[in-house]
Amino acid sequence: MYSFNQNSFKIIKCGIVGLRKYIHGKLVNDWHAKNEVNSIILSSERKCSSSTESHKSEDTKVNIEHIANGDKELEHKLKVILLEAEVMRQEGKPVPEESFLTVEHWKELLELPTRSSRRKYFEFLLKKEAFDIQREAEKRPETLEEFASKYDLSHNNIFLRFYDSTMNQMYNSRLIQAMMFGQKLVVDCGYDENMSKRENLNCAKQLMLLFAENRAHDDPFDLHFCNADPNGILIKQFAKFIPNVYEPSFPLNLHQASYLDLFPRDQLVYLTPHCKQEMTEFDHDTIYIIGGIVDKVNNEPLSLAKAKREGIRMAKFPLDKYLLWGSGSGKSLTLNQVGAILNDVKLKGNWEYAFRHVPKRKIVEYTADNNKGINDRRERFRLGARKRWVPATSGNFRTSVSWKK
């Protein structure tokens, strides 16, 4: 009986060892095969990229007439910009190679009025070129340990794998439920003519982040993008970020019409930082409007003027009541930060919790436990020290400083 058990154990042990060798051999073979495929793909990508770069350099040299579209003045300006770039490159200033610059880059440079703006745009393109080179260098074949760490041996696991498509369906189901039963939030996209091309691109990115963060929230809004011109720069760039935005099943409402044609006027409240009325509490029956504008250059109160012209109620966030702003930092918030604040105050009803989305670099202290200390400092600042001129008793006059309470 003992010999039988020992032989049985030897057979089982040999079987386990053989199984391990088989699994390890299969894993190594799969890993080597995958690395060979990756190396072939990378080599083909490098060849394609090199041929594309050479093609771009040829196009950059010969397509001056195509970029200027036959305009002699633009051709002369483009030659001047080429000379500027070459001089800056010889001086060691940050300028990307001509092979990296595309036709769209040159057209953007033609629209910039000053040399300093073109220099800043060259710096931005050089950083983008360095980022693309670094991302290309990071495309390396994964090691055996990295390959084996993904879903265990040969990518097998007893748990169900969650794919990205499954996560997207879950998030989209939240938005579909919000479209049927949730509160509506309007984004006014009618400011594309008041923004430069760079500001329109930045605004489109903020709209994409607003949609993504709203979709991932526990209680999302029913988003309505109104005054959206499909031929404008803003919506075209937004469609590049989300290509399937025009599909009928996509859970986002794009309207070319105004919000006044879609919703009752008495339910609308325009959120603008230029008004005097502060929001004391969140109203769940109100349809709030966010101005889809990035005003880095033009700081005119466009949203305030539009709300007054259309006869809509206005309100702003109580930022000064809960936050102490740092010196030199503006009180501007991005569109996705405004949407995140509205989502949190709708869910929690707490402004202090909702203002956690304000960047920490903009504020001195965040009020929760020390709100009293902030109010005391504001009061001391309001009744603080002032300099005044006091004549001396002698013949010589002097300037002294006294503290006036």
C-alpha positions in Angstrom: 0.0 0.0 0.0 2.8 2.3 0.9 4.7 1.7 -2.4 1.5 2.2 -4.4 1.0 5.6 -2.7 4.6 6.6 -3.3 4.4 5.7 -7.0 1.2 7.5 -7.3 2.7 10.7 -5.8 5.7 10.4 -8.2 3.3 10.1 -11.1 1.3 13.1 -9.9 4.5 15.1 -9.3 5.8 14.3 -12.8 2.4 15.3 -14.2 2.5 18.7 -12.3 6.1 19.4 -13.4 5.2 18.5 -17.0 2.1 20.8 -16.8 4.2 23.6 -15.5 6.8 23.2 -18.2 4.0 23.1 -20.8 2.4 26.3 -19.5 5.8 28.0 -19.1 6.8 27.0 -22.6 3.5 28.1 -24.1 3.7 31.4 -22.2 7.3 32.0 -23.4 6.3 31.1 -27.0 3.3 33.4 -26.9 5.5 36.2 -25.4 8.2 35.7 -28.1 5.5 35.6 -30.8 3.9 38.8 -29.5 7.3 40.5 -29.3 8.1 39.5 -32.9 4.8 40.9 -34.0 5.4 44.1 -32.0 8.8 44.5 -33.5 7.5 44.1 -37.0 4.7 46.7 -36.3 7.2 49.1 -34.7 9.6 48.8 -37.7 6.8 49.4 -40.1 5.6 52.4 -38.1 9.1 53.9 -38.1 9.3 53.4 -41.9 5.9 55.0 -42.3 6.8 57.8 -40.0 10.1 58.5 -41.7 8.4 58.5 -45.1 5.7 60.7 -43.8 8.2 63.1 -42.4 10.1 63.3 -45.6 6.8 63.8 -47.4 5.9 66.6 -45.0 9.3 68.3 -45.5 8.7 68.2 -49.3 5.2 69.6 -48.9 6.4 72.3 -46.6 8.9 73.5 -49.2 6.7 73.4 -52.2 3.2 74.1 -50.8 3.7 77.8 -50.2 1.3 78.7 -53.0 -1.2 76.1 -51.8 -1.1 77.4 -48.2 -1.5 81.0 -49.3 -4.3 79.9 -51.7 -2.9 82.1 -54.5 -2.8 85.3 -52.3 0.5 87.2 -53.0 0.3 89.0 -49.7 0.0 85.8 -47.8 2.8 84.2 -49.7 5.0 87.1 -48.8 4.0 86.9 -45.1 4.6 83.1 -45.1 8.1 83.7 -46.5 8.8 86.2 -43.8 7.6 83.7 -41.2 9.9 81.1 -42.6 12.7 83.5 -42.4 11.8 84.3 -38.8 11.7 80.6 -37.9 15.2 80.1 -39.5 16.7 83.1 -37.7 15.2 81.9 -34.4 16.6 78.4 -35.0 20.0 79.8 -35.7 19.9 81.8 -32.5 19.1 78.7 -30.5 15.5 79.6 -29.7 12.8 76.9 -29.4 11.5 76.3 -32.9 10.4 72.9 -34.2 11.7 71.3 -37.4 10.0 72.1 -40.7 9.2 68.4 -41.1 7.0 68.5 -38.0 5.0 71.6 -39.2 1.8 70.7 -41.1 -0.3 72.9 -43.4 -2.7 73.6 -40.5 0.2 74.9 -38.4 1.3 77.3 -41.1 -2.2 78.6 -41.5 -2.4 79.1 -37.8 0.9 81.0 -37.9 -0.5 83.2 -40.7 -3.4 84.2 -38.5 -1.2 85.3 -35.6 -0.7 89.1 -35.8 2.5 89.7 -33.8 6.0 88.2 -33.7 5.7 87.4 -30.0 2.5 85.4 -30.5 4.2 83.4 -33.3 7.2 82.8 -31.0 4.9 81.4 -28.3 3.2 79.2 -30.8 6.6 77.9 -32.0 7.4 77.1 -28.3 4.1 75.2 -28.0 4.8 73.2 -31.2 8.3 72.3 -30.0 6.9 70.9 -26.7 4.3 69.0 -28.7 7.1 67.6 -30.9 9.1 66.5 -27.9 6.1 64.8 -26.4 5.4 62.9 -29.6 9.0 61.8 -29.8 8.9 60.6 -26.1 5.7 58.8 -26.7 7.2 57.1 -29.7 10.2 56.0 -27.7 8.0 54.5 -25.0 6.6 52.0 -27.5 8.8 49.1 -26.6 8.1 45.4 -26.4 6.8 44.3 -23.0 8.8 42.0 -20.9 7.9 38.5 -19.9 7.0 39.6 -16.4 4.7 42.3 -17.7 3.1 39.9 -20.1 2.5 37.3 -17.3 1.1 39.9 -14.9 -1.9 40.7 -17.2 -4.7 38.4 -16.2 -2.3 35.7 -14.9 -0.9 33.0 -17.1 -1.8 33.3 -20.8 -4.3 36.0 -19.8 -6.6 33.6 -18.1 -8.5 34.4 -14.9 -11.5 33.0 -13.1 -13.1 36.5 -12.8 -15.1 38.2 -15.6 -13.1 40.7 -17.5 -14.6 44.2 -17.8 -13.9 45.7 -21.2 -13.9 49.4 -22.0 -17.0 49.0 -24.1 -18.8 47.5 -21.0 -17.8 50.5 -18.9 -19.0 52.9 -21.7 -22.3 51.2 -21.8 -22.7 51.6 -18.0 -21.8 55.3 -18.1 -24.1 55.9 -21.1 -27.0 54.2 -19.3 -26.6 56.8 -16.5 -26.9 59.5 -19.0 -29.9 57.9 -20.7 -31.6 57.7 -17.3 -30.7 61.4 -16.7 -32.2 62.3 -20.0 -35.5 60.8 -18.9 -35.7 61.8 -15.3 -32.7 64.0 -14.4 -32.2 67.8 -14.1 -31.2 69.7 -17.2 -28.0 71.7 -17.6 -27.5 74.0 -20.6 -24.2 75.0 -22.1 -24.4 78.1 -24.3 -22.1 77.5 -27.3 -22.8 80.7 -29.1 -19.6 82.5 -28.3 -17.3 81.0 -30.9 -17.1 84.2 -32.9 -15.9 86.1 -29.7 -13.0 83.7 -29.2 -9.8 83.2 -31.1 -9.0 79.8 -32.7 -6.8 78.8 -29.7 -9.6 79.7 -27.3 -12.1 77.7 -29.3 -9.8 74.7 -29.2 -9.4 75.1 -25.5 -13.1 75.5 -25.0 -13.8 72.3 -27.0 -11.5 70.4 -24.8 -13.2 71.7 -21.7 -16.6 70.7 -23.2 -15.2 67.2 -23.7 -14.0 67.1 -20.1 -17.4 68.5 -18.9 -19.2 65.7 -20.7 -16.8 63.0 -19.4 -16.9 64.1 -15.8 -20.7 64.5 -15.8 -21.0 61.0 -17.3 -18.9 59.5 -14.5 -20.9 61.2 -11.7 -23.3 59.3 -9.6 -26.2 61.7 -10.4 -25.4 63.3 -13.8 -27.1 66.2 -15.5 -29.1 66.0 -18.7 -26.7 68.1 -20.9 -28.0 70.4 -23.6 -25.5 72.2 -25.9 -27.5 75.1 -27.3 -26.6 77.6 -30.1 -24.2 74.9 -31.4 -23.2 75.7 -35.0 -22.0 72.4 -36.6 -19.9 74.5 -39.1 -18.2 76.5 -36.4 -14.7 75.9 -35.0 -15.9 75.0 -31.6 -18.3 72.1 -32.5 -16.0 70.8 -35.2 -13.2 70.5 -32.7 -15.6 68.9 -30.2 -16.6 66.4 -32.8 -12.9 65.5 -33.2 -12.7 64.7 -29.5 -15.9 62.7 -29.6 -16.4 61.3 -33.2 -19.7 59.5 -32.5 -21.4 62.6 -31.1 -23.8 62.8 -34.1 -25.0 59.3 -33.7 -28.7 59.0 -32.8 -28.0 56.7 -29.8 -25.3 59.1 -28.3 -26.6 60.5 -25.0 -26.0 64.2 -25.6 -28.3 66.8 -26.8 -26.9 69.2 -29.5 -29.2 72.0 -30.6 -28.7 74.7 -33.2 -31.6 76.5 -31.6 -31.5 78.8 -28.6 -32.4 77.7 -25.1 -35.2 80.2 -25.2 -36.9 78.1 -27.9 -36.5 74.9 -25.9 -37.2 75.8 -22.2 -39.5 78.2 -20.3 -37.9 81.5 -19.7 -38.9 81.6 -16.0 -37.0 78.4 -15.3 -33.7 79.6 -16.7 -30.8 81.0 -14.7 -27.6 82.2 -16.4 -24.5 81.5 -14.3 -22.1 84.5 -14.9 -19.3 85.7 -12.6 -20.0 89.3 -13.5 -23.4 89.6 -11.8 -24.0 90.7 -8.2 -26.6 88.0 -7.2 -25.0 85.0 -5.4 -26.5 81.6 -5.3 -27.5 80.8 -1.7 -28.7 77.3 -2.4 -29.2 75.0 -5.3 -32.6 74.9 -6.9 -33.5 71.5 -8.3 -36.3 72.9 -10.4 -34.1 75.5 -12.2 -32.4 75.0 -15.5 -28.9 76.5 -15.1 -27.0 77.9 -18.1 -23.2 77.9 -18.4 -21.6 80.2 -20.9 -19.3 78.1 -23.2 -16.5 80.7 -23.5 -12.8 80.8 -22.7 -11.9 84.5 -22.2 -8.1 84.6 -21.8 -7.8 87.7 -24.0 -11.2 89.2 -24.1 -12.5 89.8 -20.5 -15.6 91.6 -21.4 -18.8 90.6 -19.5 -20.4 88.9 -22.6 -22.5 86.5 -20.7 -23.8 89.2 -18.4 -24.8 91.4 -21.4 -26.4 88.4 -23.1 -28.5 87.5 -20.1 -29.6 91.1 -19.6 -30.5 91.4 -23.3 -32.6 88.2 -23.2 -34.2 89.0 -19.9 -33.0 85.9 -18.0 -32.2 85.7 -14.3 -28.6 85.7 -13.3 -26.5 84.2 -10.5 -22.9 83.4 -9.5 -21.2 81.0 -7.2 -20.6 82.3 -3.6 -16.8 81.9 -4.0 -15.8 84.9 -1.8 -18.0 83.6 1.0 -16.3 80.3 1.3 -12.8 80.8 -0.2 -9.9 83.2 0.4 -8.2 83.8 -2.9 -4.5 84.1 -3.2 -2.7 87.1 -4.5 -2.3 87.3 -8.2 -4.6 84.3 -8.9 -7.7 84.9 -11.0 -11.2 83.7 -10.0 -11.9 82.1 -13.4 -13.0 78.5 -13.5 -13.0 76.1 -16.4 -16.3 74.7 -17.8 -15.6 71.2 -16.4 -14.9 72.6 -13.0 -18.2 74.5 -13.0 -20.0 71.4 -14.0 -18.3 69.3 -11.3 -19.2 72.0 -8.6 -22.9 71.9 -9.8 -22.9 68.1 -9.7 -21.6 68.0 -6.2 -23.8 70.8 -4.8 -26.8 69.1 -6.4 -26.0 65.8 -4.8 -24.7 66.9 -1.4 -26.2 70.4 -1.0 -22.9 71.5 0.6 -20.9 74.4 -1.0 -17.8 73.6 1.0 -17.7 70.1 -0.3 -18.5 71.3 -3.9 -15.7 73.8 -3.9 -13.1 71.1 -3.6 -12.9 71.2 -7.4 -11.4 74.7 -7.2 -7.6 74.4 -7.9 -5.6 74.7 -4.7 -3.1 77.0 -6.3 -5.8 79.7 -6.5 -6.8 79.8 -2.9 -4.9 80.5 0.4 -7.0 78.4 2.7 -9.9 76.1 2.2 -12.7 76.9 4.6 -14.2 74.1 6.5 -13.0 74.3 10.1 -11.3 77.7 9.8 -14.1 79.8 8.2 -14.1 82.0 11.3 -10.4 82.7 10.9 -10.9 83.8 7.3 -13.7 86.2 8.2 -11.5 87.7 11.0 -8.7 88.3 8.6 -11.1 89.9 6.1 -12.3 92.2 8.8 -8.8 93.1 9.8 -7.9 93.8 6.2 -11.0 96.0 5.8 -10.1 98.0 8.9 -6.3 97.6 8.4 -3.4 99.9 8.4 -3.5 103.1 6.3 -0.7 105.5 5.7 -1.3 109.2 6.3 0.9 112.3 6.4 1.4 113.9 9.8 3.2 117.2 10.1 6.0 117.5 12.6 6.0 120.0 15.5 9.3 121.5 14.5 10.2 123.4 11.4 11.2 120.4 9.4 8.3 118.4 8.1 8.5 114.6 8.0 6.3 111.7 7.0 5.2 109.3 9.7 2.9 106.2 9.6 0.2 105.7 12.1 -2.2 102.8 12.5 -5.8 103.8 12.1 -8.3 101.4 13.5 
